[in-house]
C-alpha cells in the first residue's frame, strides 16, 4: 500500500485488516517522510517490525 493509505488507516477510528506477508498486523506508526511503518505482528506487543509501507497489504473484509 502507499504511505498515504497507511497513514489513513493509522489515523482512522475504524478497524482495517492489514497483512505483512501472511501475518495480520496492526499499524502503530507511520513515517511519511521515509515511507516506513511500524507494525505489531498479530497480538504480540513485543513482536514489532518497521517495514516499507509498500510491503503492507489491505485485506478485503
N, C-alpha and C positions, 0 to 999 in steps of 0.2 A: 504494500500500500504506500501511497505517497505520504510525505511528512504532514501535510495539511490535514489529511484524513485521520492520521494517528492523533493529531492534536485535537480534532473534533471529538473523537471517541474518548480521549483522556478527559476533556472538559465536560462531557455530557453527563447528565444525571441518569440517562438510560444505560442499560447494560447491552453490550455487543459481544458476540462471540468472535474472538481473535485467536489465531493459531500462529505459532512459530514452528515451522516444520510440521510435525504431527501433534505437538503439545499445545494444550489450551493455555493461554497466558492472559494476564491482567496487566494493562499498561499503567505503570507507576509514574513515569515521567517522560517527557518528550523534549529533546534538544533540537529545536527547529533550525538553528544555525548550522548544525552539523548533520542533520538528517538521521539522528540516532534516537532510540527509545530504550528506556529501562523497563523491563517486564519481569513480573513474578510468574514463574512456571508452576502451573497447577495451583494448589492451595498452600504451597510451602513457602512461607515468607523468607526463608534463608536461601531459597533457590532463585536468585535473581540474575538476569543477564542484561547486558547492554548490547544492542544489535542495531544494524541499519534498519530503518523503517521499511525499506523495500523487501525485507525478509518476512514481514508480518502479512498475514492474510486474514481478511474479514470473511467469516463463515456465514452463509445464509442460514437463517433460523429454520 
